[in-house]
Amino acid sequence: LFVRHANAARPDLPLPDEDRPMLGGVEAYASPHDWKRDDQKRPVTEKGKEQAQAAREWFLGYPMRMQEARTALVASGARRATETLQLMAERDTCVSILMCPSLHPAGIAPEMERMFATLGYGPISKFLPDAAAAEAVAQYAEIVSGELAGVVSSYGGGKDTVAVFGHAVFLNAMALYLAGAVPGQAPPAEPWISLSPEEVERLLGTDLGEAEGLLFENPGGFTHMHS
């Protein structure tokens, strides 16, 4: 399951424990990593808390079975992603969070970041106008998928579901890559996700909203989860 974080504080508002907002876009900082450090501080808003609370209805039920602690919980290093996870997964026991820093795209895949700065939010289909763009999407997703595989495999919790909390269209890119469906991508020997051609088309056109999810079930099936 891939979950986009809930509504977060705007970059032009003061950062938590700071007397200043973010300096601007990536170009305003000495490096993408400096921008990433500030961007990761942005918290979930009151609107975001309401979104996450509403999303608990589908997240805690079938097929997540959170009450049975069957789900491994993974988040990017961004505060808004971990706060969304905590709000959606909160129970009467402590929630353990696995961290996958590359889920936050800054400094990971420059070409993918440039496309996002130009195109903004929306379905992954608009990020795939040509072979060069598709290659940039695949390169980003390959990096993150490799780290995610390492994070999950190192966690010997016996979980049968993985919930990944991250960012906008970048989650769609990962899902498309794990299904072996990025245009021009060499078909994986054993794809993580099995989708029919019709489901691939739906994934390409899905605009993942705040606190919404993309659920992929084994052996197949794709559901857009939302309140």
VENCORZI-V992255 format. One record per backbone hydrogen bond with DSSP energy under -1.0 kcal/mol. NH is the residue of the N-H (numbers start at 1). CO is the residue of the C=O. E is the energy in kcal/mol with one decimal. If there is no record, write none. Layout:
nh: <NH:NH>
co: <CO:CO>
e: <E:E>
//
This chain:
nh: <2:3:4:5:9:13:15:18:22:28:29:35:36:37:38:39:40:41:42:45:49:50:51:52:53:54:55:57:59:60:64:65:68:69:70:72:74:75:76:79:82:83:84:85:86:87:88:89:90:98:100:103:104:108:109:113:114:115:116:117:118:119:120:125:126:127:128:134:135:136:137:138:139:140:141:142:143:144:145:146:147:148:149:150:151:152:153:154:155:157:160:161:163:164:165:166:170:171:171:173:174:175:176:177:178:179:180:181:185:193:200:201:202:203:204:205:206:212:213:214:215:217:221:223:225>
co: <214:164:212:166:43:10:20:15:11:25:26:31:32:33:34:35:36:38:39:7:45:46:47:48:49:50:51:54:55:56:61:61:65:66:65:161:163:98:165:40:78:79:80:81:82:83:84:85:86:73:75:100:101:105:105:109:110:111:112:113:114:115:116:204:123:124:125:130:131:132:133:134:135:136:137:138:139:140:141:142:143:144:145:146:147:148:149:150:152:155:70:70:72:1:74:3:167:167:168:169:170:171:172:173:174:175:177:176:182:178:196:197:198:199:200:201:203:209:225:2:223:221:194:215:213>
e: <-2.2:-3.4:-2.4:-1.9:-2.7:-1.7:-2.5:-2.0:-2.2:-1.9:-1.8:-1.8:-2.6:-1.9:-1.4:-3.0:-2.3:-1.7:-1.3:-2.1:-2.3:-2.0:-2.2:-2.6:-2.3:-2.1:-1.9:-1.1:-2.3:-2.7:-1.1:-1.8:-1.7:-1.9:-1.0:-3.0:-3.0:-2.4:-1.5:-3.2:-2.0:-2.7:-1.5:-2.2:-2.6:-2.4:-2.4:-2.7:-1.1:-3.1:-2.6:-2.1:-1.8:-2.4:-1.0:-2.1:-2.3:-2.1:-2.1:-2.5:-1.4:-3.4:-2.5:-1.9:-1.1:-1.8:-1.5:-2.2:-2.2:-1.8:-2.2:-2.5:-2.5:-2.1:-2.5:-2.4:-1.7:-2.1:-2.8:-1.9:-1.8:-3.1:-2.5:-1.7:-2.5:-2.7:-2.5:-1.5:-1.2:-1.8:-1.6:-1.3:-2.8:-3.4:-3.0:-2.5:-1.1:-1.1:-1.5:-2.1:-1.8:-2.4:-2.5:-2.2:-2.8:-1.2:-1.8:-2.8:-2.7:-1.6:-2.3:-1.9:-1.8:-2.5:-2.6:-1.4:-1.1:-1.5:-2.8:-2.4:-3.0:-1.5:-1.0:-2.4:-2.4>
//
